Every structure is written in structure tokens, then in C-alpha cells.
């Protein structure tokens, strides 16, 4: 891995936590982004500016894709690209809870090779590099081994369990939980605290790129909602939903969903 990208992401994520905590002491200056894209705060922008300086300064030949930076098609010609969500769970931050995260990834030719998800207010740092396993605060983590879909714990929005999405017109009897940060939902499955995660809507890459690798390195299977391989640094930076669970449970969930 060029120049140890994982070490760079870990350091940058921890620095981002310090930047965020300092920015929280000042007015949030909340603005609604155009087109119903959600709110952005001074914290999002401060963290984004720091990460752009830190990461792009360290790897000037890498492309850059961030929720809070105007997209530049030049990233499509880069062999490696940073995919960053400065604050995943901005609404949670606005509400004063601690369930928001920094999500940082490096993708190489569409595949994530290094990833960090950091919840600074909880000091939880999930990390992974290709072929090196996944960790939480330095300790190895592993996805759970449940094989039955009925009774499984799943992190999802309520609408994901609507009858229209499932064969037979009914979702399996799973126990649903929710977290506002998609990155944190993926991390909790990698940690084995939940059995599965699904989102069936088109999903921004910066929300899920880091979690994709952390899950795979923790022994889970990931895909889009149709079972396709997740690829990143797309011209339009979205994937077609995400399914994540151990391989057996992932297959059962995919089989239960309508095409």
C-alpha cells in the first residue's frame, strides 16, 4: 500500500475529531443544501477543509471525492482516490448526539484498499486495510455468524422493510435497529453487534466506501441491493443500495428481496 495509506487515514481521522470538537464550541451556521440534499454546518466545512489539506497534501497524485467539495471529474483519471464524508450523520450532530462519524477511504481502480470510520465523541475508531483484517481501537473485530434471517438484528430505515421490497409481499421477521450514520451502521455489523445492514435507496459513495472494506475485512459480504459488487469512484458517485451481513445471511437477505 503506497506510503501506508491506512496510517495516514488514522492520523487524519483523529485530527479531524479535534477539529470537529473545536468547531462545536462555535455557532453551527446551519445551511440547507440545494435540492433537498440535507443540512451542512460549519463543523462539516471545517473538517472537510482540514482533511483536504492533510490528505491531498500527503498524496497529491490521488483523486478527491468528498460530500462537501464540488466534484471534479479529474478524479476519474486517478489510479487512487480519497473518498471522504467529513461528518456522516450531520443531523445527529445538529441534535447534539454523539452518533456521527468521520468516514475516510482510499479506493484503487474502484476497490477500497484502506478505510477508517471514527466517532470522535465516543472515541471509536474502526480501521481496515486490504488483506490485513479489521479493527476497533486496534483490536480485531469479526462479523457475527448468525445463519437464520428470521430473528436477525438488522440496521435499516423503516421503509426498507416495506412489503413492496420483499418476495411474498412481506419482510422477514427481523428485529430492526437504526443509527443516523450509515458508516456507523456498517461498522456495527463488522463489529458483530448487529447481524445485518441494508439500505435500498441509491446511496452516496462517501457514506459507504469506508464501511465496505471494514466489513469485508471482518468476514462479511457486501453488495448493492441486487447482489452486485460495490464499485467506487463512479462518474456519478452513487451505488444502488447496500446489503451487508456474513455470507450466509447476506445470501438469505438477497434471496428474500424482490429483484
Phi and psi in degrees as a GROMACS rama.xvg file:
@    title "Ramachandran Plot"
@    xaxis  label "Phi"
@    yaxis  label "Psi"
@TYPE xy
-55.6956  119.842  UNK-2
57.8035  20.8956  UNK-3
57.3581  73.6076  UNK-4
-61.3676  -34.7979  UNK-5
-62.7125  -44.8329  UNK-6
-59.8492  -38.2762  UNK-7
-63.7833  -44.8465  UNK-8
-64.8688  -40.2911  UNK-9
-61.3875  -48.4038  UNK-10
-62.5222  -43.3459  UNK-11
-65.5269  -38.118  UNK-12
-65.2338  -42.7743  UNK-13
-65.9673  -39.3153  UNK-14
-62.9342  -40.3293  UNK-15
-60.2173  -36.4716  UNK-16
-61.0718  -41.0474  UNK-17
-65.225  -42.4252  UNK-18
-61.1159  -44.0438  UNK-19
-64.1536  -44.632  UNK-20
-61.9539  -39.6169  UNK-21
-66.2708  -41.0199  UNK-22
-67.7134  -28.9295  UNK-23
-66.1908  -18.9099  UNK-24
-78.574  -6.79459  UNK-25
-113.857  169.775  UNK-26
-56.2897  141.559  UNK-27
-74.8903  -25.6716  UNK-28
50.6823  57.2753  UNK-29
-71.2299  132.298  UNK-30
-131.16  137.648  UNK-31
-84.8726  124.828  UNK-32
-72.2457  153.307  UNK-33
-61.6752  155.262  UNK-34
69.9987  23.6695  UNK-35
67.3483  27.6396  UNK-36
-81.1934  3.05842  UNK-37
98.6893  175.195  UNK-38
-83.6578  156.945  UNK-39
-133.908  144.885  UNK-40
-122.539  171.132  UNK-41
-61.3895  -26.8351  UNK-42
-67.9083  -47.6508  UNK-43
-52.1974  -47.4936  UNK-44
-70.799  -36.9968  UNK-45
-66.0672  -42.6823  UNK-46
-66.7038  -41.8649  UNK-47
-60.7437  -43.5633  UNK-48
-63.0373  -41.2264  UNK-49
-65.9605  -45.5047  UNK-50
-64.9648  -39.6614  UNK-51
-60.8455  -44.2101  UNK-52
-64.0163  -46.7709  UNK-53
-68.8825  -49.7264  UNK-54
-78.5189  -45.6958  UNK-55
-69.6048  -30.6694  UNK-56
-65.8299  -34.8434  UNK-57
-79.7685  -30.32  UNK-58
-133.866  72.1273  UNK-59
-64.8763  -16.4206  UNK-60
-88.7437  -4.92963  UNK-61
-83.1699  147.724  UNK-62
-73.4996  172.485  UNK-63
-139.684  124.044  UNK-64
-133.941  115.258  UNK-65
-138.27  146.107  UNK-66
-58.3714  -31.8377  UNK-67
-106.323  18.6299  UNK-68
-123.895  135.471  UNK-69
-57.1165  132.132  UNK-70
-66.6063  144.364  UNK-71
-127.799  119.856  UNK-72
-63.0102  -11.6708  UNK-73
-59.9355  -26.1794  UNK-74
-61.2171  -26.7184  UNK-75
-67.6925  -22.1855  UNK-76
-94.0691  -0.573102  UNK-77
-87.0752  140.455  UNK-78
-67.1945  -36.9963  UNK-79
-127.114  147.71  UNK-80
-142.588  137.887  UNK-81
-78.1959  133.187  UNK-82
-121.34  116.452  UNK-83
-132.902  133.372  UNK-84
-115.347  106.564  UNK-85
-58.1991  -44.2828  UNK-86
-134.045  106.385  UNK-87
-94.0182  113.447  UNK-88
105.903  41.5305  UNK-89
-58.5429  -38.5314  UNK-90
-62.411  -37.2987  UNK-91
-62.0354  -42.9774  UNK-92
-60.9554  -44.6138  UNK-93
-60.7959  -37.6852  UNK-94
-76.278  -7.85765  UNK-95
88.0454  13.2719  UNK-96
-90.957  175.35  UNK-97
-111.126  21.7902  UNK-98
-98.7053  37.5579  UNK-99
-116.869  160.645  UNK-100
-145.408  158.624  UNK-101
-95.4115  131.934  UNK-102
-123.331  118.627  UNK-103
-129.124  134.471  UNK-104
-144.59  154.772  UNK-105
-117.985  122.226  UNK-106
-108.264  139.674  UNK-107
-120.599  115.157  UNK-108
48.9128  45.7734  UNK-109
90.7385  -7.28854  UNK-110
-116.112  130.81  UNK-111
-73.4007  131.393  UNK-112
-114.929  -20.2736  UNK-113
-148.412  143.004  UNK-114
-156.08  144.982  UNK-115
-140.931  136.06  UNK-116
-125.464  123.29  UNK-117
-128.416  125.386  UNK-118
-101.983  96.2073  UNK-119
-66.1778  -31.1808  UNK-120
-76.4157  -14.2084  UNK-121
-112.788  -3.69825  UNK-122
50.2752  48.5315  UNK-123
-111.659  116.709  UNK-124
-120.247  110.836  UNK-125
-93.6211  137.336  UNK-126
-147.194  152.613  UNK-127
-158.767  148.704  UNK-128
-130.902  148.96  UNK-129
-55.4032  124.387  UNK-130
78.7883  5.2473  UNK-131
-117.623  4.95809  UNK-132
82.4838  175.095  UNK-133
-118.933  148.23  UNK-134
-135.954  158.215  UNK-135
-124.153  115.385  UNK-136
49.9209  39.854  UNK-137
89.2787  -12.0491  UNK-138
-97.3019  138.222  UNK-139
-60.4114  143.747  UNK-140
-125.411  158.483  UNK-141
-146.143  137.971  UNK-142
-65.1886  152.433  UNK-143
-67.3469  164.421  UNK-144
-108.774  14.6334  UNK-145
-59.6378  140.23  UNK-146
-110.532  -19.8927  UNK-147
-96.9909  130.413  UNK-148
-71.5525  -40.5108  UNK-149
-64.5957  125.352  UNK-150
88.614  -6.16766  UNK-151
-68.3745  149.489  UNK-152
-89.9288  130.775  UNK-153
-133.847  137.144  UNK-154
-96.1384  119.1  UNK-155
-165.899  154.604  UNK-156
-67.7301  152.195  UNK-157
-57.4219  -34.9357  UNK-158
-65.2493  -22.5369  UNK-159
-66.6857  -19.7043  UNK-160
-99.6478  10.1446  UNK-161
-61.853  145.517  UNK-162
-56.7569  -33.1512  UNK-163
-60.9464  -21.5732  UNK-164
-87.8963  -8.59768  UNK-165
-121.677  143.87  UNK-166
-61.9673  141.812  UNK-167
78.7941  1.88692  UNK-168
72.0112  24.1304  UNK-169
-155.635  132.952  UNK-170
-73.3535  146.958  UNK-171
-57.8365  155.912  UNK-172
-78.3628  78.8377  UNK-173
-101.943  158.438  UNK-174
-98.2514  114.716  UNK-175
-92.6169  136.948  UNK-176
-123.935  175.79  UNK-177
-152.14  144.284  UNK-178
-136.227  142.912  UNK-179
-67.6707  -25.8104  UNK-180
-93.2522  120.281  UNK-181
-61.0479  -39.817  UNK-182
-60.1127  -41.2249  UNK-183
-68.8442  -37.7583  UNK-184
-57.6847  -46.2266  UNK-185
-62.854  -40.0187  UNK-186
-63.5366  -38.7322  UNK-187
-66.2079  -31.6173  UNK-188
-72.4719  -41.7227  UNK-189
-60.5029  -32.8665  UNK-190
-78.603  -14.1154  UNK-191
86.134  8.71015  UNK-192
-80.9487  -24.1877  UNK-193
-128.326  154.595  UNK-194
-81.9793  -32.4999  UNK-195
-155.227  162.727  UNK-196
-141.258  141.068  UNK-197
-146.822  143.599  UNK-198
-137.722  131.438  UNK-199
-103.328  -2.1708  UNK-200
-91.0134  157.634  UNK-201
-53.5843  135.37  UNK-202
-129.242  131.781  UNK-203
-64.6879  139.929  UNK-204
-58.9564  -39.1265  UNK-205
-65.6516  -19.5497  UNK-206
-76.6292  -27.1954  UNK-207
-128.419  -8.68494  UNK-208
-61.8251  -48.2426  UNK-209
-63.8874  -43.9726  UNK-210
-63.2332  -31.7772  UNK-211
-57.7084  -48.6891  UNK-212
-70.4444  -42.1974  UNK-213
-58.4413  -41.5091  UNK-214
-64.0367  -48.7439  UNK-215
-63.1087  -38.3164  UNK-216
-72.6456  -17.2815  UNK-217
-91.759  7.9032  UNK-218
91.359  8.1135  UNK-219
-89.5142  165.656  UNK-220
-105.532  142.022  UNK-221
-128.885  153.591  UNK-222
-164.921  173.626  UNK-223
-78.7926  -178.984  UNK-224
-65.2771  -22.5472  UNK-225
-93.5124  3.92691  UNK-226
91.9725  3.03613  UNK-227
-77.2897  154.601  UNK-228
-65.8244  136.489  UNK-229
-76.0504  126.437  UNK-230
-123.053  144.282  UNK-231
-122.964  169.493  UNK-232
63.3552  45.0347  UNK-233
-79.1042  154.783  UNK-234
-54.0436  -44.4508  UNK-235
-104.486  112.73  UNK-236
-79.2144  63.2383  UNK-237
-132.722  154.945  UNK-238
-116.738  160.249  UNK-239
-87.1565  64.0398  UNK-240
79.0974  173.03  UNK-241
-142.794  134.823  UNK-242
-118.601  136.74  UNK-243
-146.308  131.216  UNK-244
-175.155  175.62  UNK-245
-61.1703  159.038  UNK-246
-55.4652  -39.2167  UNK-247
-66.9718  -48.2457  UNK-248
-68.1232  -35.7441  UNK-249
-59.7121  -45.3078  UNK-250
-63.0238  -39.1279  UNK-251
-66.5341  -39.4134  UNK-252
-67.4985  -42.1562  UNK-253
-63.4682  -41.213  UNK-254
-65.8211  -28.8563  UNK-255
-81.5331  -18.4569  UNK-256
-82.4072  147.077  UNK-257
-69.1638  150.598  UNK-258
